[in-house]
């Protein structure tokens, strides 16, 4: 089983600021987009639209289009029967996943940059930024969508809200559909093959740059760990 660390959500370039931590809970903000999507921030549950407006100082608002991907949170939209989490990947990112042989059974671990907020008439940042893991998706099925993914939505109607099942993407447009249940080794868990973590898991070393992680030995390349295929080892 491969583990894929995948950075998702707002950051300095996509959205222009970190995603918020609200009462200890990391809320990953879907990035703004000009690519095909059926979803605006105002379609998401409260307080997402207000958070986006306040934290971007009005650059983005409820009427702005957003890229809800990975779509792994049951509470984000009204769901069709049979809905499961899904992740779309394109271009160089998808090429890297192909080269690494990502296949059913492998697990995406989603992380991002977050910062505590408080509501004081409007939402404001109050603490330091940090990297947190906020969700997961175990691959159950891989669908090569190509430039027009609408056929996949016809076959699987519960995918209708996903941005990648629309026309307008490049030919390297792939959808990773979650497994129904999380399976680790030979053990099938009661939880689904996708979801979000209530508190998340902090990666950043306390008191240091957010990019300095507390890595377990199995991951740390200087302690016999595997390292990451997309990055060179660092001390």
C-alpha positions in Angstrom: 0.0 0.0 0.0 1.3 3.4 -1.0 0.6 6.6 1.0 0.3 9.8 -1.1 0.7 13.0 0.8 -1.4 15.5 -1.2 -1.5 19.2 -0.5 -5.0 20.7 -0.9 -6.9 23.8 0.1 -6.1 27.5 0.4 -2.5 28.7 0.6 -0.5 31.8 -0.4 -1.0 31.2 -4.1 -4.4 29.5 -4.3 -6.8 31.6 -2.3 -4.1 33.9 -0.9 -4.2 32.8 2.7 -4.3 29.7 4.9 -7.4 27.8 5.6 -8.9 28.4 9.0 -8.9 26.5 12.3 -12.3 27.1 13.9 -12.6 26.1 17.5 -9.8 23.6 17.0 -11.3 22.1 13.8 -9.4 22.6 10.5 -11.8 23.6 7.7 -10.1 23.2 4.4 -11.3 25.9 2.0 -11.8 24.8 -1.6 -9.6 26.9 -3.9 -11.1 29.5 -6.3 -11.2 28.4 -9.9 -11.9 29.3 -13.5 -12.1 25.7 -14.6 -15.5 23.9 -15.0 -17.4 23.6 -11.7 -21.0 23.6 -10.6 -20.2 25.0 -7.1 -20.0 28.5 -5.6 -18.9 29.2 -2.0 -22.5 30.2 -1.2 -23.5 26.6 -2.0 -21.4 25.3 0.9 -22.6 25.1 4.5 -22.2 28.0 7.0 -19.7 29.5 7.7 -17.6 28.7 4.6 -18.8 31.7 2.5 -18.3 34.2 5.4 -14.9 32.7 6.1 -13.8 33.1 2.5 -15.1 36.7 2.3 -13.6 37.9 5.6 -10.2 36.1 5.3 -9.6 37.2 1.8 -10.8 40.8 2.7 -13.5 40.6 0.1 -11.4 39.4 -2.9 -13.6 36.3 -2.9 -17.3 36.0 -1.9 -20.2 33.7 -1.8 -20.8 34.2 -5.6 -17.3 33.1 -6.5 -16.7 29.7 -8.1 -14.8 27.1 -6.1 -13.1 23.8 -6.9 -14.5 21.3 -4.4 -11.8 18.7 -4.8 -11.1 16.4 -3.0 -14.8 16.0 -2.4 -14.7 13.9 0.8 -16.9 15.7 3.3 -20.5 14.4 3.4 -21.7 17.7 4.9 -20.4 20.0 2.1 -23.3 19.6 -0.4 -26.7 17.7 -0.6 -25.7 14.2 -1.7 -27.2 11.8 -4.2 -27.8 8.2 -3.2 -24.7 6.1 -3.3 -22.3 9.1 -3.0 -18.7 8.4 -2.3 -15.7 10.7 -2.0 -13.6 11.4 -5.1 -10.5 13.2 -6.1 -9.6 14.5 -9.5 -6.0 14.9 -10.8 -4.7 16.4 -14.0 -1.5 17.3 -15.9 1.9 16.9 -14.1 0.4 15.9 -10.8 -1.4 13.0 -12.5 1.7 12.1 -14.5 3.6 11.7 -11.2 0.9 9.5 -9.7 1.0 7.3 -12.9 4.8 7.0 -12.7 4.6 6.0 -9.1 2.0 3.2 -9.9 -0.8 4.5 -7.7 -3.5 1.9 -7.7 -6.6 0.7 -5.9 -5.9 0.2 -2.2 -3.4 3.1 -2.0 -4.3 6.0 0.4 -4.3 9.7 -0.2 -3.5 11.7 2.9 -4.6 15.3 2.5 -2.8 18.1 4.2 -2.7 21.9 3.9 -1.7 25.1 5.6 -4.0 26.3 8.4 -4.2 29.1 10.9 -6.5 29.7 13.9 -9.3 32.2 13.5 -11.8 33.9 15.8 -15.0 35.8 15.1 -14.8 39.4 16.2 -17.5 41.1 14.1 -15.9 39.3 11.3 -13.5 36.3 10.9 -9.9 37.2 11.7 -6.7 35.2 11.9 -5.4 35.0 15.5 -2.5 32.5 15.6 0.5 31.2 13.6 0.1 29.1 10.4 0.8 25.4 10.5 0.5 22.3 8.4 -2.1 19.8 9.3 -3.5 16.6 7.9 -7.2 17.0 7.4 -8.6 14.1 5.4 -8.1 10.8 3.6 -9.2 8.8 0.6 -8.4 5.2 -0.1 -8.5 4.4 -3.8 -11.3 2.0 -4.8 -11.5 2.8 -8.5 -9.5 4.9 -11.0 -11.4 6.4 -13.9 -9.6 7.9 -16.9 -12.0 10.8 -17.7 -10.1 12.6 -20.5 -11.2 16.1 -21.6 -14.9 15.4 -21.1 -15.8 13.5 -18.0 -19.6 13.8 -18.4 -20.0 10.1 -19.4 -18.7 9.1 -16.0 -21.5 11.2 -14.4 -24.1 9.5 -16.6 -22.9 6.1 -15.4 -22.5 7.2 -11.8 -25.1 9.8 -11.2 -23.9 10.5 -7.6 -20.7 12.0 -9.1 -22.7 14.8 -10.7 -21.4 17.6 -8.4 -17.7 16.8 -8.9 -15.8 19.4 -11.0 -13.8 16.8 -13.0 -16.8 15.1 -14.6 -17.3 18.1 -17.0 -16.0 19.1 -20.3 -13.1 21.5 -20.5 -10.2 19.6 -19.0 -7.0 18.3 -20.7 -6.7 14.8 -21.9 -4.8 13.8 -18.7 -7.9 14.0 -16.4 -8.3 11.2 -13.9 -10.7 10.6 -11.1 -9.9 8.5 -8.0 -13.1 7.2 -6.5 -12.9 6.1 -2.8 -13.4 2.6 -1.6 -16.6 2.0 0.4 -14.6 0.9 3.5 -11.1 1.6 4.7 -9.0 -1.5 4.5 -5.5 -1.4 6.1 -3.6 -4.6 5.7 -6.0 -7.5 6.1 -8.3 -5.5 8.4 -11.5 -3.8 7.2 -12.5 -0.9 9.3 -16.0 0.4 10.1 -15.2 3.8 8.8 -15.5 4.6 5.0 -12.6 4.8 2.6 -12.8 8.6 2.7 -13.5 11.4 5.2 -12.2 14.4 7.2 -10.5 14.5 10.6 -12.3 16.4 13.4 -9.2 17.9 14.8 -6.7 17.0 12.1 -3.1 16.0 12.8 -0.4 18.7 13.2 2.6 18.1 11.0 4.6 21.3 11.8 7.3 21.3 14.5 6.2 23.6 17.3 7.8 27.0 17.2 9.4 26.5 13.8 8.5 27.2 10.2 5.3 25.4 9.1 7.3 23.5 6.5 9.5 21.8 9.2 7.6 18.6 10.0 7.7 16.2 12.8 8.2 13.1 10.7 8.0 9.5 12.0 11.1 7.3 11.3 9.3 5.3 8.6 9.0 8.5 6.6 12.1 10.4 7.6 14.7 9.8 4.9 17.6 10.4 7.2 16.4 7.8 9.7 15.9 4.9 7.3 12.5 6.1 6.1 11.1 6.2 2.6 11.1 9.9 2.1 8.8 11.5 -0.6 9.2 10.8 -4.3 8.4 14.4 -5.3 11.0 16.1 -2.9 14.6 15.6 -2.2 15.6 14.6 1.4 16.3 17.5 3.8 17.9 17.4 7.2 
